[in-house]
């Protein structure tokens, strides 16, 4: 963990990478910041390499085996779990990071996807999340979702998901794991995030600036499909953001149960690469606006 102080007072922001030990793009981006001796123009910036224990086991021959040690670190961010007695490598690390997350006015959590998908911001369901995403203007896809039944994400922790609090958080999926473009997307998103938070006046020299605003495509998630059985499979090879025209279309089979689209023009968001019982298989959503400047 590193804390960077700006020359002028301002908000506190936290940027986290490696919540999942095999999602490397965020770590590459943070390393670039540190190697360049970057500092914000104002405020305090906390840079976090979250799950180094999992990352230390990364093996390019088995790239998905180091996602976590004991449990998914992006499902443990509830007060009940953090204050409870249960122990795991990921919970211990989350408890260490908790004071920094609680002190942050803004949070950006850097991730990547198992299947090929466009970069996207996950902004939660509160209006403040949509406003911060709009202010960032990058990436162009914005997903307003409530997370997972399996547990609370860092993005949704505490005040970040409280509509009465001004604190706000973003989760960014920077593209597919190990795609050579994903670290650049992470850096571009960091620049857009810090500018939107009022901590940075422009991209540092030799750093990528997020592309000009061409409008944002906002997808509102109605619900997530949680896998109930050990025998789940999709009916076709979905990647992300496929639009299923007719309600009632079967998109998967979960044991003896058909998984059907709930409405016309249903958008499939982030289908799971390796479906696991109790985890999210896919999210169902709608395009709530085709383009928002």
BELPEUR-V306528 format. One record per residue. RES is the residue in three letters. SS is DSSP state (a for helix, b for strand, c for the rest). PSI is psi in whole degrees, -180 to 180 (none if undefined). Layout:
BEGIN
res=RES ss=SS psi=PSI
res=RES ss=SS psi=PSI
END
This chain:
BEGIN
res=UNK ss=c psi=138
res=UNK ss=b psi=139
res=UNK ss=b psi=124
res=UNK ss=b psi=126
res=UNK ss=b psi=131
res=UNK ss=c psi=166
res=UNK ss=c psi=-23
res=UNK ss=b psi=157
res=UNK ss=b psi=156
res=UNK ss=b psi=-169
res=UNK ss=b psi=170
res=UNK ss=b psi=129
res=UNK ss=b psi=148
res=UNK ss=b psi=131
res=UNK ss=b psi=124
res=UNK ss=b psi=142
res=UNK ss=b psi=162
res=UNK ss=c psi=29
res=UNK ss=c psi=-37
res=UNK ss=c psi=127
res=UNK ss=c psi=-13
res=UNK ss=c psi=7
res=UNK ss=c psi=93
res=UNK ss=c psi=-18
res=UNK ss=a psi=-39
res=UNK ss=a psi=-39
res=UNK ss=a psi=-39
res=UNK ss=a psi=-42
res=UNK ss=a psi=-44
res=UNK ss=a psi=-37
res=UNK ss=a psi=-37
res=UNK ss=a psi=-42
res=UNK ss=a psi=-46
res=UNK ss=a psi=-39
res=UNK ss=a psi=-29
res=UNK ss=c psi=5
res=UNK ss=c psi=40
res=UNK ss=c psi=144
res=UNK ss=c psi=146
res=UNK ss=c psi=159
res=UNK ss=c psi=-32
res=UNK ss=b psi=155
res=UNK ss=b psi=-173
res=UNK ss=b psi=133
res=UNK ss=b psi=123
res=UNK ss=b psi=119
res=UNK ss=b psi=129
res=UNK ss=b psi=126
res=UNK ss=b psi=101
res=UNK ss=c psi=-58
res=UNK ss=c psi=70
res=UNK ss=a psi=-27
res=UNK ss=a psi=-43
res=UNK ss=a psi=-44
res=UNK ss=a psi=-35
res=UNK ss=c psi=-17
res=UNK ss=c psi=4
res=UNK ss=c psi=133
res=UNK ss=c psi=117
res=UNK ss=a psi=-22
res=UNK ss=a psi=-21
res=UNK ss=a psi=69
res=UNK ss=c psi=-17
res=UNK ss=c psi=-4
res=UNK ss=c psi=-15
res=UNK ss=c psi=26
res=UNK ss=c psi=-41
res=UNK ss=c psi=172
res=UNK ss=c psi=-62
res=UNK ss=c psi=-38
res=UNK ss=c psi=163
res=UNK ss=c psi=118
res=UNK ss=a psi=-15
res=UNK ss=a psi=27
res=UNK ss=a psi=13
res=UNK ss=b psi=9
res=UNK ss=c psi=55
res=UNK ss=c psi=150
res=UNK ss=a psi=-35
res=UNK ss=a psi=-45
res=UNK ss=a psi=-45
res=UNK ss=a psi=-32
res=UNK ss=a psi=-7
res=UNK ss=c psi=-174
res=UNK ss=c psi=-14
res=UNK ss=c psi=143
res=UNK ss=c psi=141
res=UNK ss=c psi=165
res=UNK ss=a psi=-44
res=UNK ss=a psi=-38
res=UNK ss=a psi=-40
res=UNK ss=a psi=-42
res=UNK ss=a psi=-40
res=UNK ss=a psi=-38
res=UNK ss=a psi=-35
res=UNK ss=a psi=-38
res=UNK ss=a psi=-18
res=UNK ss=a psi=-48
res=UNK ss=a psi=-33
res=UNK ss=a psi=-39
res=UNK ss=a psi=-40
res=UNK ss=a psi=-30
res=UNK ss=a psi=-13
res=UNK ss=c psi=138
res=UNK ss=c psi=-32
res=UNK ss=b psi=149
res=UNK ss=b psi=139
res=UNK ss=b psi=121
res=UNK ss=b psi=121
res=UNK ss=b psi=125
res=UNK ss=b psi=176
res=UNK ss=b psi=171
res=UNK ss=b psi=154
res=UNK ss=c psi=-35
res=UNK ss=c psi=156
res=UNK ss=c psi=127
res=UNK ss=c psi=151
res=UNK ss=c psi=153
res=UNK ss=c psi=145
res=UNK ss=b psi=148
res=UNK ss=b psi=133
res=UNK ss=b psi=112
res=UNK ss=c psi=4
res=UNK ss=c psi=-169
res=UNK ss=c psi=-3
res=UNK ss=c psi=151
res=UNK ss=a psi=-34
res=UNK ss=a psi=-32
res=UNK ss=a psi=-44
res=UNK ss=a psi=-38
res=UNK ss=a psi=-41
res=UNK ss=a psi=-40
res=UNK ss=a psi=-43
res=UNK ss=a psi=-40
res=UNK ss=a psi=-37
res=UNK ss=a psi=-46
res=UNK ss=c psi=9
res=UNK ss=c psi=141
res=UNK ss=c psi=173
res=UNK ss=c psi=-23
res=UNK ss=b psi=128
res=UNK ss=b psi=127
res=UNK ss=b psi=118
res=UNK ss=b psi=102
res=UNK ss=c psi=163
res=UNK ss=c psi=9
res=UNK ss=c psi=-147
res=UNK ss=b psi=146
res=UNK ss=c psi=-21
res=UNK ss=c psi=-14
res=UNK ss=b psi=170
res=UNK ss=b psi=133
res=UNK ss=c psi=159
res=UNK ss=a psi=-39
res=UNK ss=a psi=-29
res=UNK ss=a psi=11
res=UNK ss=c psi=132
res=UNK ss=a psi=-128
res=UNK ss=a psi=-20
res=UNK ss=a psi=-29
res=UNK ss=a psi=16
res=UNK ss=c psi=116
res=UNK ss=c psi=-21
res=UNK ss=c psi=-9
res=UNK ss=c psi=146
res=UNK ss=c psi=-12
res=UNK ss=c psi=142
res=UNK ss=b psi=152
res=UNK ss=b psi=153
res=UNK ss=b psi=143
res=UNK ss=b psi=129
res=UNK ss=b psi=130
res=UNK ss=b psi=115
res=UNK ss=b psi=9
res=UNK ss=b psi=-171
res=UNK ss=b psi=146
res=UNK ss=c psi=136
res=UNK ss=c psi=5
res=UNK ss=c psi=131
res=UNK ss=c psi=-19
res=UNK ss=c psi=-17
res=UNK ss=a psi=-41
res=UNK ss=a psi=-35
res=UNK ss=a psi=-42
res=UNK ss=a psi=-41
res=UNK ss=a psi=-45
res=UNK ss=a psi=-42
res=UNK ss=a psi=-40
res=UNK ss=a psi=-40
res=UNK ss=a psi=-45
res=UNK ss=a psi=-48
res=UNK ss=a psi=-40
res=UNK ss=a psi=-50
res=UNK ss=a psi=-35
res=UNK ss=a psi=-41
res=UNK ss=a psi=-31
res=UNK ss=c psi=-3
res=UNK ss=c psi=21
res=UNK ss=c psi=-10
res=UNK ss=c psi=135
res=UNK ss=c psi=-23
res=UNK ss=c psi=171
res=UNK ss=c psi=135
res=UNK ss=c psi=158
res=UNK ss=c psi=136
res=UNK ss=c psi=11
res=UNK ss=c psi=146
res=UNK ss=c psi=139
res=UNK ss=c psi=138
res=UNK ss=c psi=142
res=UNK ss=c psi=156
res=UNK ss=c psi=149
res=UNK ss=c psi=124
res=UNK ss=c psi=17
res=UNK ss=c psi=155
res=UNK ss=b psi=142
res=UNK ss=b psi=111
res=UNK ss=b psi=126
res=UNK ss=b psi=122
res=UNK ss=b psi=118
res=UNK ss=b psi=129
res=UNK ss=b psi=-39
res=UNK ss=b psi=164
res=UNK ss=b psi=149
res=UNK ss=b psi=115
res=UNK ss=b psi=133
res=UNK ss=c psi=129
res=UNK ss=c psi=-21
res=UNK ss=c psi=176
res=UNK ss=c psi=-4
res=UNK ss=c psi=79
res=UNK ss=b psi=136
res=UNK ss=b psi=148
res=UNK ss=b psi=153
res=UNK ss=c psi=-15
res=UNK ss=c psi=173
res=UNK ss=c psi=91
res=UNK ss=c psi=146
res=UNK ss=c psi=-71
res=UNK ss=c psi=142
res=UNK ss=c psi=17
res=UNK ss=b psi=140
res=UNK ss=b psi=119
res=UNK ss=b psi=117
res=UNK ss=c psi=-40
res=UNK ss=c psi=135
res=UNK ss=c psi=146
res=UNK ss=c psi=6
res=UNK ss=c psi=131
res=UNK ss=b psi=125
res=UNK ss=b psi=-10
res=UNK ss=b psi=167
res=UNK ss=b psi=128
res=UNK ss=b psi=95
res=UNK ss=c psi=-117
res=UNK ss=c psi=5
res=UNK ss=b psi=132
res=UNK ss=b psi=139
res=UNK ss=b psi=115
res=UNK ss=b psi=147
res=UNK ss=c psi=137
res=UNK ss=c psi=-14
res=UNK ss=c psi=165
res=UNK ss=c psi=153
res=UNK ss=c psi=46
res=UNK ss=b psi=130
res=UNK ss=b psi=129
res=UNK ss=b psi=119
res=UNK ss=b psi=121
res=UNK ss=c psi=63
res=UNK ss=c psi=144
res=UNK ss=c psi=139
res=UNK ss=c psi=-42
res=UNK ss=c psi=90
res=UNK ss=c psi=135
res=UNK ss=c psi=135
res=UNK ss=c psi=134
res=UNK ss=c psi=-11
res=UNK ss=c psi=170
res=UNK ss=b psi=129
res=UNK ss=b psi=-43
res=UNK ss=b psi=160
res=UNK ss=b psi=144
res=UNK ss=b psi=133
res=UNK ss=b psi=175
res=UNK ss=b psi=146
res=UNK ss=b psi=113
res=UNK ss=b psi=-16
res=UNK ss=b psi=139
res=UNK ss=b psi=-38
res=UNK ss=b psi=128
res=UNK ss=b psi=118
res=UNK ss=c psi=none
END
